[in-house]
Amino acid sequence: MKHYETQDFSLATTLQTMGFVLEFLNRENPNRVGFCFKQTDELNKIVELFWKDEIVLNPRIFYPNQKIIKSRLYNDK
């Protein structure tokens, strides 16, 4: 299975908010964490829209997902 990895926290939060599952955290680099999602065509489209600033998300949904990812970041060691 191929994975898409990003080190961008906002992109990872956006992907989770859009319904993609954060599969695992890549901690191979001691200075940065990679957020890994199952790679699909749909995910690739969302990533492209993210970098074009063409995604609008409800902050009431986005913020709790930030908290979930931060929790995994600090607790999944």
C-alpha positions in Angstrom: 0.0 0.0 0.0 1.4 3.4 -0.9 1.3 6.2 1.5 1.3 10.0 1.1 3.5 11.7 3.7 3.5 15.3 4.7 5.3 17.1 7.4 2.9 20.0 7.3 0.6 20.0 10.3 -2.1 22.1 8.7 -2.3 19.9 5.7 -2.4 16.8 7.9 -5.3 18.4 9.9 -7.1 19.3 6.7 -6.8 15.8 5.3 -8.2 14.3 8.5 -11.0 16.9 8.5 -11.8 15.9 5.0 -12.2 12.3 6.1 -8.8 10.7 5.4 -7.4 8.5 8.1 -4.0 9.3 9.6 -2.5 5.8 9.2 0.7 6.4 11.2 3.4 8.9 12.2 6.8 8.5 10.6 9.4 9.3 13.3 12.5 8.3 11.3 13.8 11.9 11.3 14.4 12.9 14.9 13.7 16.6 14.0 10.5 16.2 12.0 7.4 14.0 12.1 5.8 12.7 8.9 2.0 12.4 8.9 1.2 9.4 6.7 -2.1 8.8 4.9 -3.2 6.1 2.5 -2.5 7.5 -1.0 -5.5 7.8 -3.3 -6.4 9.9 -6.3 -9.0 11.7 -4.1 -6.3 12.5 -1.5 -4.0 13.9 -4.3 -6.7 16.2 -5.5 -7.3 17.5 -2.0 -3.6 18.1 -1.5 -3.5 20.1 -4.8 -6.5 22.2 -3.7 -4.9 22.8 -0.3 -1.8 24.3 -1.9 -3.9 26.4 -4.3 -5.8 27.8 -1.3 -9.1 26.5 -2.7 -10.4 24.6 0.4 -12.8 26.1 2.9 -13.3 24.1 6.1 -15.6 24.7 9.1 -13.4 25.8 12.0 -15.6 23.9 14.4 -14.6 20.7 12.7 -11.0 21.7 11.9 -10.0 22.6 15.4 -11.0 19.3 17.1 -9.0 17.5 14.4 -6.0 19.6 15.3 -6.3 18.5 18.9 -6.6 14.8 17.8 -3.5 15.0 15.7 -1.6 16.8 18.4 -2.6 14.1 20.9 -1.3 11.4 18.5 1.9 13.5 18.0 2.7 13.6 21.7 1.2 10.2 22.8 2.0 7.8 20.0 5.7 7.2 20.8 
